[in-house]
Amino acid sequence: MVVIGGGLAGITAALTAAEAGVEVTLLEGRPRLGGATFSLNRDGMWLDNGQHVFLRCCTEYLAFLDRIGSADKVYLQPRLQVPVRTPWGTRAELRRSALPAPFHLSSTLARYPLLTMAGRARVGLAALALRRLDPTDPALDEITFAAWLDRFKVTAREREAMWDLIGIATLNLPATEASLAMAVKVFRTGVLDRNDGADIGWSLVPLQELHGDAAGRALDRAGVRVRVRARVQAIDPGPDGFAIDVDGERLAADAVVLAVPHHDAARLLPPRSLLLDGVRSDPTLLAGLGTSPIVNLHVVYDRPVLDTPLACGIGGPVQWMFDRSAGHGLEPGRYVAVSLSAATTEIDLTSARLRDRFVPELARVLPAARAARIERFVVTKERAATFRPAPGSGRLRPGPRTAVPGLALAGAWTATGWPATMEGAVRSGLSAAHEALPHLGRTRAIPERTTPL
Ligand SMILES: Cc1cc2nc3c(=O)[nH]c(=O)nc-3n(C[C@H](O)[C@H](O)[C@H](O)COP(=O)(O)OP(=O)(O)OC[C@H]3O[C@@H](n4cnc5c(N)ncnc54)[C@H](O)[C@@H]3O)c2cc1C
């Protein structure tokens, strides 16, 4: 089997197939594994291309970390706790209790100073109604999350203070643009169905070390042949399998898992091989999934400015902030990574413009930053960080099966039921391996999934 793409989806598919006794080659176009999760060296300092977090409900991602030997390199909050900061000085906190869902958030909602009494009631009512919605109902993919919140008379301010705080970071779109179906998935699975689903986790080491490098060793142990700097140009299905064009060479494969971003899949899929709702479709339709950017600002101050491991900004352009000082020889609170999701404005601004705009804004939400000097200001941009989970996107997300037997699709953009996340990527890799394996003479049992996908 050949797996094309060395992100979390491709790595998972390759490991799963190899563990089933299949001979696997993984082809990755870039010089490293890890896909959209990587680290880069800027003037001797290792920075992640973008802050990545996961939630306790990301069970397959956690199992993936275990599988590649990285489970001890992440931290997972014992209980959800998010400090919230505003430019006008309010310090709030979202924290869950040990009560069962949905009561685990009632005391934090009752005390949340960024909502009025009436606003809390509206948010609470909407949350209870949201719990009764089914994210797989196609009707929910026809409207935006904001249009649905309007039915509860939730104001724009309440939306920002409560729903967008979580929604923008997980969906990479604001409620005004995101599909209700995807929002229901995130809020039900993460926040409302279980009391511990939204406990937040993050890496204690650079992403490259957490995923790509550790996965390289796990793939090696599993006997997978990994080729980096191997960019596939074409996949030709034939009567006896597939011919894969990679840098002037033709490789033969009896099955293929294509685990590349959707714009690359649109180019590589054979004509009319895409199956959307069981109908053979033109792969160019995948362009309709669009892209949504993420920008990260890496700001190193000469003194501590952030007194918590993470915090969320509300009421200004600053979104989530993370203390990344550890591992850089810096005392806590000095290296702040600011993650800007749905960054359609910021993606086209120069580093100098971003610095002019965000340094004063950071000083407004982090008072200690006002007197601090900035030692380093680095910007990382990902223009096509995720697809846009807008209304109608559900129809454009194929499952792992294609119209060509033996050719399976993986990637966070496929129909995983999740938005474009690490959890979705891992789930898609498992599904694609399970789709492709029956086409091969595998020698061992297909590994069980840990949870239903
Ligand atoms: C800045 C940023 C922040 C994010 N934050 C979070 C977060 O906090 N939490 C979260 O869960 N998710 C987050 N995500 C999303 C998450 O990183 C992705 O959804 C996930 O990593 C995608 O994995 P994948 O394997 O599906 O695709 P990718 O990681 O994109 O992997 C696809 C691979 O295919 C390779 N490829 C493409 N074309 C070819 C070709 N022709 N031949 C060979 N190889 C090819 C690419 O080089 C790439 O390595 C974030 C993403 C970004 C960019």
The ligand as an SDF file (V2000), in Angstrom:
LIG
                    3D

 53 58  0  0  0  0  0  0  0  0999 V2000
   -1.7960   27.2870   12.4570 C   0  0  0  0  0  0  0  0  0  0  0  0
   -2.7130   26.1200   12.7030 C   0  0  0  0  0  0  0  0  0  0  0  0
   -3.2970   25.9690   13.9520 C   0  0  0  0  0  0  0  0  0  0  0  0
   -4.1390   24.8820   14.2000 C   0  0  0  0  0  0  0  0  0  0  0  0
   -4.6410   24.7040   15.4540 N   0  0  0  0  0  0  0  0  0  0  0  0
   -5.2720   23.5440   15.7340 C   0  0  0  0  0  0  0  0  0  0  0  0
   -5.6330   23.2490   17.0710 C   0  0  0  0  0  0  0  0  0  0  0  0
   -5.4010   24.0260   18.0050 O   0  0  0  0  0  0  0  0  0  0  0  0
   -6.2500   22.0560   17.3240 N   0  0  0  0  0  0  0  0  0  0  0  0
   -6.5180   21.1570   16.3300 C   0  0  0  0  0  0  0  0  0  0  0  0
   -7.0380   20.0670   16.6300 O   0  0  0  0  0  0  0  0  0  0  0  0
   -6.1940   21.4230   15.0410 N   0  0  0  0  0  0  0  0  0  0  0  0
   -5.5830   22.5840   14.7240 C   0  0  0  0  0  0  0  0  0  0  0  0
   -5.2230   22.8510   13.4340 N   0  0  0  0  0  0  0  0  0  0  0  0
   -5.6620   21.9240   12.3700 C   0  0  0  0  0  0  0  0  0  0  0  0
   -4.7940   20.6710   12.3170 C   0  0  0  0  0  0  0  0  0  0  0  0
   -3.4200   20.9920   12.3390 O   0  0  0  0  0  0  0  0  0  0  0  0
   -5.0950   19.9400   10.9900 C   0  0  0  0  0  0  0  0  0  0  0  0
   -6.4960   19.7540   10.8590 O   0  0  0  0  0  0  0  0  0  0  0  0
   -4.4360   18.5810   10.8950 C   0  0  0  0  0  0  0  0  0  0  0  0
   -3.1020   18.6110   11.3340 O   0  0  0  0  0  0  0  0  0  0  0  0
   -4.5120   18.1270    9.4300 C   0  0  0  0  0  0  0  0  0  0  0  0
   -3.8790   16.8600    9.2850 O   0  0  0  0  0  0  0  0  0  0  0  0
   -3.9580   16.1030    7.8840 P   0  0  0  0  0  0  0  0  0  0  0  0
   -3.1020   14.9240    8.0040 O   0  0  0  0  0  0  0  0  0  0  0  0
   -5.3890   15.9200    7.5240 O   0  0  0  0  0  0  0  0  0  0  0  0
   -3.3880   17.1290    6.7960 O   0  0  0  0  0  0  0  0  0  0  0  0
   -1.9680   17.8200    6.7030 P   0  0  0  0  0  0  0  0  0  0  0  0
   -1.3920   17.9790    8.0520 O   0  0  0  0  0  0  0  0  0  0  0  0
   -2.1620   19.0330    5.8710 O   0  0  0  0  0  0  0  0  0  0  0  0
   -1.0490   16.7670    5.9360 O   0  0  0  0  0  0  0  0  0  0  0  0
   -1.0970   16.5920    4.5620 C   0  0  0  0  0  0  0  0  0  0  0  0
    0.3120   16.3030    4.0620 C   0  0  0  0  0  0  0  0  0  0  0  0
    0.2550   15.9800    2.6720 O   0  0  0  0  0  0  0  0  0  0  0  0
    1.4300   16.4650    2.0720 C   0  0  0  0  0  0  0  0  0  0  0  0
    1.2120   16.5590    0.6260 N   0  0  0  0  0  0  0  0  0  0  0  0
    0.4030   17.4040   -0.0500 C   0  0  0  0  0  0  0  0  0  0  0  0
    0.4700   17.1580   -1.3780 N   0  0  0  0  0  0  0  0  0  0  0  0
    1.3220   16.1150   -1.5300 C   0  0  0  0  0  0  0  0  0  0  0  0
    1.8030   15.4130   -2.6640 C   0  0  0  0  0  0  0  0  0  0  0  0
    1.3920   15.7180   -3.9060 N   0  0  0  0  0  0  0  0  0  0  0  0
    2.7010   14.4100   -2.4810 N   0  0  0  0  0  0  0  0  0  0  0  0
    3.1200   14.0850   -1.2210 C   0  0  0  0  0  0  0  0  0  0  0  0
    2.6920   14.7300   -0.1110 N   0  0  0  0  0  0  0  0  0  0  0  0
    1.8170   15.7330   -0.2700 C   0  0  0  0  0  0  0  0  0  0  0  0
    1.6410   17.8070    2.7460 C   0  0  0  0  0  0  0  0  0  0  0  0
    2.9800   18.2430    2.6030 O   0  0  0  0  0  0  0  0  0  0  0  0
    1.2460   17.4870    4.1840 C   0  0  0  0  0  0  0  0  0  0  0  0
    2.3660   17.1130    4.9660 O   0  0  0  0  0  0  0  0  0  0  0  0
   -4.4220   23.9530   13.1480 C   0  0  0  0  0  0  0  0  0  0  0  0
   -3.8490   24.1280   11.8940 C   0  0  0  0  0  0  0  0  0  0  0  0
   -2.9920   25.1850   11.6660 C   0  0  0  0  0  0  0  0  0  0  0  0
   -2.3630   25.3190   10.3050 C   0  0  0  0  0  0  0  0  0  0  0  0
  1  2  1  0
  2  3  1  0
  2 52  2  0
  3  4  2  0
  4  5  1  0
  4 50  1  0
  5  6  2  0
  6  7  1  0
  6 13  1  0
  7  8  2  0
  7  9  1  0
  9 10  1  0
 10 11  2  0
 10 12  1  0
 12 13  2  0
 13 14  1  0
 14 15  1  0
 14 50  1  0
 15 16  1  0
 16 17  1  0
 16 18  1  0
 18 19  1  0
 18 20  1  0
 20 21  1  0
 20 22  1  0
 22 23  1  0
 23 24  1  0
 24 25  2  0
 24 26  1  0
 24 27  1  0
 27 28  1  0
 28 29  2  0
 28 30  1  0
 28 31  1  0
 31 32  1  0
 32 33  1  0
 33 34  1  0
 33 48  1  0
 34 35  1  0
 35 36  1  0
 35 46  1  0
 36 37  1  0
 36 45  1  0
 37 38  2  0
 38 39  1  0
 39 40  1  0
 39 45  2  0
 40 41  1  0
 40 42  2  0
 42 43  1  0
 43 44  2  0
 44 45  1  0
 46 47  1  0
 46 48  1  0
 48 49  1  0
 50 51  2  0
 51 52  1  0
 52 53  1  0
M  END
$$$$
